[in-house]
Amino acid sequence: MNGYETNGTVFVFTGTSGSGRKTIAHQISKELGLASVVSCTTRTPRPKEVNGKDYTFISRKAFIDADIAGEFFQTVEIDGNFYGIRKADLEEALRQNGQIYVIVNRYAANRFKYVFGERAVRLFIYVNKQTILERMLARNTPTDVIDHYMNHYIEEVSYRKDCEHVFENMDLHETINKVKMTMLAHMPTPTS
């Protein structure tokens, strides 16, 4: 894994589905100029998801072939769908930027912590279950997606105790500011 032996930080955005973690991660990282490493998945895109931004959507066969070839840093199967981050994508982002971010579930967050140690900073974003339900209903989210989020909530929210930083996202602007300040504290200060 010598491709990962560089200085720099991996900001690991994790948390409950429907918490706004993707919105927060993309906004802050755009402001700070961080590179994104996008996960691959075999699941069908949900409404408003963009290939290459939210996930790289690939076929089940392509995923399995890549996994057998050892192309993934980490993989997991959730509800019959595969998710994973390609080693080459991770290495390239680290080489080009040094300060990167990923948006992942707890299994991948654990893998990043194991491999990168203190250089992996887990930022757990959550909201309460009722708020998730209200937000999804207001956005006319399909019932099957709502059911999925609700069924996994307890499992997902319990991971917050393992993360370095935890944020409840009740006000998006306020949460973005708190997360951004936390991230800046982990980044090297520029030398003059």
C-alpha positions in Angstrom: 0.0 0.0 0.0 2.9 2.3 -0.6 0.7 4.6 -2.7 -0.9 5.7 0.5 2.4 6.6 2.3 2.1 10.3 1.8 1.5 13.2 4.1 -2.0 14.6 4.1 -5.4 13.9 5.6 -8.4 11.9 4.6 -11.6 13.5 5.8 -14.0 10.6 6.2 -17.6 11.9 6.0 -19.9 9.2 7.5 -23.2 9.2 9.4 -26.8 8.4 8.9 -28.5 8.3 5.5 -30.5 11.4 4.9 -28.4 13.5 7.3 -27.1 15.9 4.6 -23.5 14.6 4.8 -23.1 14.6 1.1 -24.3 18.2 0.8 -22.0 19.3 3.7 -19.0 17.3 2.4 -19.2 18.7 -1.2 -19.8 22.3 0.0 -16.9 22.5 2.4 -14.5 20.6 0.3 -15.3 22.8 -2.7 -14.5 25.9 -0.5 -11.3 24.3 0.8 -10.2 22.8 -2.5 -10.1 19.2 -1.4 -10.2 16.3 -3.9 -13.0 13.8 -3.7 -12.7 10.1 -4.0 -16.1 8.7 -5.2 -17.2 5.2 -4.3 -18.4 2.7 -6.9 -21.7 0.9 -6.4 -23.8 -1.7 -8.2 -27.1 -0.2 -7.0 -29.4 1.8 -9.2 -29.1 5.5 -9.0 -31.6 7.3 -6.8 -33.4 10.4 -8.0 -31.0 13.4 -8.4 -27.9 11.2 -7.9 -25.2 12.0 -10.5 -22.8 9.4 -11.9 -19.3 10.3 -11.0 -20.3 12.8 -8.2 -22.5 10.8 -5.8 -21.2 7.4 -6.9 -19.7 5.7 -9.9 -22.5 3.3 -10.9 -21.1 0.1 -12.4 -22.5 -3.3 -13.3 -22.4 -6.2 -10.8 -20.1 -8.1 -13.1 -17.7 -5.2 -13.6 -17.6 -4.7 -9.8 -16.9 -8.4 -9.1 -14.2 -8.6 -11.8 -12.5 -5.5 -10.4 -12.7 -6.9 -6.8 -11.2 -10.2 -7.9 -8.4 -8.3 -9.6 -7.7 -6.5 -6.3 -8.6 -3.1 -7.6 -10.5 -2.0 -4.5 -9.2 -0.4 -1.3 -12.4 -1.6 0.5 -15.7 -3.2 -0.4 -18.9 -4.0 1.4 -22.2 -5.6 0.4 -25.3 -3.8 1.8 -28.8 -5.0 0.9 -27.5 -7.0 -2.0 -25.6 -4.1 -3.6 -21.8 -3.8 -3.6 -19.9 -0.6 -2.7 -16.2 0.1 -2.8 -13.4 2.6 -3.4 -10.9 1.9 -6.1 -7.2 1.9 -5.0 -6.2 3.8 -8.1 -8.7 6.6 -7.5 -7.6 6.9 -3.9 -3.9 6.9 -4.7 -4.3 9.5 -7.5 -6.3 11.9 -5.3 -3.7 11.6 -2.5 -0.9 12.2 -5.0 -2.5 15.2 -6.6 -3.9 16.9 -3.5 -2.8 15.4 -0.2 -6.0 16.6 1.5 -8.9 14.5 0.3 -12.4 13.6 1.3 -14.6 10.5 1.0 -18.3 10.0 1.8 -18.7 6.4 3.1 -20.5 4.1 5.4 -19.1 2.9 8.7 -17.4 -0.2 7.2 -15.3 1.9 4.9 -14.8 4.5 7.6 -13.3 1.8 9.8 -11.0 0.7 6.9 -9.7 4.2 6.4 -9.0 4.5 10.1 -7.2 1.2 10.1 -5.0 2.0 7.1 -4.4 5.7 7.7 -4.5 5.9 11.5 -4.5 9.5 12.7 -4.4 10.8 9.2 -8.1 9.6 8.8 -10.5 12.0 10.5 -14.0 10.6 10.8 -16.7 13.3 10.7 -20.0 11.8 11.7 -23.1 13.7 10.5 -26.6 12.8 11.8 -30.1 14.0 12.4 -32.9 12.3 14.4 -35.0 9.7 12.7 -38.1 11.9 12.6 -36.2 14.7 10.9 -34.9 12.3 8.2 -38.5 11.1 7.6 -39.9 14.7 7.3 -37.1 15.8 5.0 -37.6 12.8 2.7 -41.4 13.2 2.6 -41.0 16.9 1.8 -38.7 15.9 -1.2 -41.2 13.2 -2.4 -38.6 10.5 -1.8 -39.7 7.1 -3.1 -41.2 4.9 -0.3 -38.6 2.1 -0.8 -35.7 4.6 -0.2 -37.5 6.0 2.9 -38.0 2.4 4.2 -34.3 1.6 3.6 -33.2 4.7 5.5 -35.5 4.0 8.4 -34.5 0.3 8.6 -30.8 1.1 8.9 -31.0 4.2 11.2 -30.2 2.6 14.5 -27.3 0.6 13.1 -25.9 3.7 11.4 -26.3 6.2 14.3 -24.6 3.9 16.8 -21.3 4.3 14.9 -21.0 7.9 16.1 -19.4 6.9 19.3 -16.4 5.6 17.3 -15.8 8.8 15.4 -13.5 11.6 16.2 -16.1 14.3 15.6 -19.9 14.2 15.7 -22.3 16.8 14.4 -26.1 16.9 14.6 -27.3 18.6 11.4 -30.3 20.6 12.5 -29.3 23.8 10.7 -27.3 23.2 7.5 -25.4 26.6 7.5 -24.4 26.2 11.1 -23.3 22.6 10.6 -21.2 23.5 7.6 -19.5 26.2 9.6 -18.8 23.8 12.6 -17.5 21.0 10.3 -15.4 23.4 8.3 -13.7 24.8 11.4 -13.0 21.2 12.6 -11.5 20.3 9.3 -9.3 23.4 9.2 -7.9 22.5 12.6 -6.7 19.2 11.1 -5.1 20.8 8.1 -1.5 22.1 8.1 -1.2 25.8 8.3 0.5 27.3 5.3 4.1 28.5 5.8 5.1 31.9 4.6 
